[in-house]
Amino acid sequence: MKGRVIAAAAALGALAVTGCGSSTSGSGGGTALKSCVATIGFEGPITGPVAVLGTEQLHFADLALSMDNKANKTKISLVQGDTQLQPSQATTVTQQFTSNSKMVAVVGPAGSQEVEAVGPLMARAGMPFITGSATAAALTTGKYPTFFRVVSKDSVQGPQDANYIVNTLHPKSLMIVDDQEAYSTGLVAAMTPVFKAARIKVDHESVPQTTTDFSSLVSKVTSSTSVVVLPWQVAANAQQFGRDLAQQHKKAVIFGTDGLFSPGTFTISGSYVSSFGPDITAIPADAALAAAAKAKYGSFGTFGPPVFAATHVIDEAIASVCKAGQTPSRSNVMAAIKNTDEPTSILGQPIKFDSHGDLINGKFFLFKISSSGKYQLIPG
Amino acid sequence: MAFFFQELVNGVTTGALYSLVALGFSMVYGVLKLLNFAHGDLYMVGAFTGYFVIQWFGGPAALGIPVPLLLIIMFVLAAGLVGGLGVAIERFAYRPLRDAPRIAPLITAIGISFFLENSVLLLFGGQTRIYNTPEFISLSSGISIGPVTIDTVQILVLLSGAALMIGLRLLVSRTRLGKQMRAVASDREAAEMLGINVNMTIAATFFIGSALAGVAGVMAGLMFNQVANTIGFIVGLKAFTAAVVGGIGSIPGAMLGGLLIGIAESMITGYVSSTFTNLIVFGILIAVMLARPSGLLGRVQLAKV
């Protein structure tokens, strides 16, 4: 244990010295900034059914903050807000955050449905917020002017996944099941036209996210249905769906979207899962950071690193504001975020936003689950 | 036809769970005229009890005891612990309000529901816990009749659910305690005047109803593999609906209501679409209530004026 702590501290120190990659325009990593004090918020599902993902996001936000504070000599503090992936809870947290005059930006929330709920509140308060996992395409049509994301959107993921299914898995018929949340229905809307254009017979089903009994639905999977697409966010549900398939001797393969990327929970052999985030342990430039995160917090998946990137963007924006001799406020931090131009990042790709807050040239990654339950990246 | 029978098996199994939880709702309403909204959370505590028993004996992949013995311990512990919790809730939260206006215990019940949900959150965290049943009860075990499959867990749920319901029916109709429960449900004051220990009878009712919810929680954990502090709400709502449709206060009514909801959900998912399941199920239930306001097996109550 002691050794792990020392290793983590050493790795963190090394990363802090190198400034962890590039920074936003105008902010010089390592430049001393006197009295650069600011508060930012974190919104994520720290408890609830997807607490594992939310906790990972919080860990990476903390990690980015501690490294950036050290590198930039800033005093940015983080206020945690637990949304439980519930729009109502996210609204309550956002009301607390927006009424906190010291808060200049927010990392999160995690889910698209939460962004839908809090977007108007954030806009009214002029609060910039950057999500590391909300991917619904409808979020960046311009209706939430203070919203940004460091991950790609479902209008990229949906067609990308659908095309892979059509061109590689060649199903004659498939079932697609939404979980009645904005994230899920948005993906279904993005994928279905691709399936229909390929003349695949589509059985579109819908179950509430709280459902845990899929036996009746699985009974509807016919022998000609070779793929079941689950654009869900609760990995335990997909695991149960897979078990129900096995119990009823159904051969269909599950294709999950990024919400199901959970190596510890969703382990149905032969399934596919896409992810907005890469496996950073496979990115050489992230080796020290990945080791530090693992030593400090244990194993992690793909939900944490994008939140690290989101927090880093905010930290650098605040630092650039201070360097310009201004006191960080929501408006000047927002302007600095808009000017973000990182040629590389923890995600292995540049971070630059378009006029609606979308990541320019973002992409998704596809994994296949092996018989041992391990996620293996599909090249391409 | 095979598809119909597969959906019937699925529906009856889920319905059996609803029935077990609905029985507790109905029994408590019978003796206290109280809608115990904390009942779904007792089911959740039962599911957690089962989970921790599995962990105690080495976890699903490395059990240190035979599976039948594990199941017995899970059911007995969940029944005992949750039954005891039900008695404690009655004693400290509901009994002081027994003569208060009916809205007071109702609000208290909602408060107890939140208390239990958040206590479990504080104690064990918010993450979903996985039973991993297939690690110790193979998915391929069970019965296959043509293309219709009934796995071991479903058989277990169906048999133990049926045994518990029959046992409860016999207890209420054939035993001294059952007679006392019926007397208290009929007229509490008169029962007291006849020498029946009302407090003890109500506590016994809470114990039995809560124990059934605890056992149902373990069954749900075995079937659906996951347990979290929030799972009680939806099941509680469906069980409450089952109890009302069957005729709240009626034990056979609660059994019938649970089975009807389970089968209706399954058939609508299978033959129409999962998209419309809740819409059609609750539409049917509204129609039933309009046609028989006291529920399918409920009796019209004559009010004293």
Contacts between the chains, C-beta under 8 A, distances in Angstrom:
chain1	res1	chain2	res2	distance
A	45	B	126	8.0
A	46	B	126	7.3
A	47	B	121	6.0
A	47	B	125	6.9
A	47	B	126	2.9
A	47	B	127	7.9
A	48	B	126	4.8
A	48	B	228	7.5
A	48	B	230	6.9
A	49	B	126	7.6
A	49	B	127	7.6
A	49	B	128	5.0
A	49	B	228	5.4
A	49	B	230	7.0
A	50	B	128	8.0
A	51	B	125	6.6
A	51	B	126	4.1
A	51	B	127	4.3
A	51	B	128	8.0
A	52	B	127	5.3
A	84	B	126	7.1
A	177	B	274	7.3
A	204	B	273	8.0
A	204	B	275	7.6
A	205	B	269	7.9
A	205	B	273	6.3
A	205	B	274	4.3
A	205	B	275	6.5
A	206	B	273	7.4
A	206	B	274	5.6
A	206	B	275	3.9
A	207	B	274	5.1
A	207	B	277	7.7
A	208	B	278	7.4
A	210	B	230	7.8
A	210	B	233	7.9
A	210	B	234	5.2
A	212	B	220	7.8
A	212	B	224	4.0
A	212	B	225	7.9
A	212	B	226	6.0
A	212	B	231	7.2
A	213	B	10	7.9
A	213	B	14	5.4
A	213	B	223	7.3
A	213	B	224	5.8
A	215	B	10	4.0
A	215	B	13	7.3
A	215	B	14	7.4
A	215	B	266	7.6
A	216	B	7	5.8
A	216	B	10	4.8
A	216	B	11	6.9
A	216	B	14	7.9
A	216	B	265	6.7
A	216	B	266	4.2
A	216	B	269	4.0
A	216	B	270	5.6
A	216	B	274	7.5
A	217	B	269	5.7
A	217	B	274	5.5
A	219	B	3	6.4
A	219	B	6	4.7
A	219	B	7	5.5
A	219	B	10	6.3
A	219	B	270	5.8
A	220	B	269	7.2
A	220	B	270	5.9
A	234	B	128	7.6
A	236	B	128	4.6
A	236	B	130	6.4
A	236	B	225	7.3
A	236	B	226	4.4
A	237	B	226	7.7
A	239	B	130	7.4
A	239	B	225	7.0
A	239	B	226	7.9
A	240	B	224	5.8
A	240	B	225	5.3
A	240	B	226	6.5
A	243	B	134	6.0
A	243	B	139	6.4
A	243	B	225	6.6
A	246	B	134	7.8
A	246	B	139	5.0
A	247	B	139	4.6
A	247	B	149	6.5
A	247	B	151	5.1
A	248	B	6	7.2
A	248	B	149	5.5
A	249	B	144	7.9
A	249	B	149	6.4
A	265	B	128	7.5
A	265	B	130	7.0
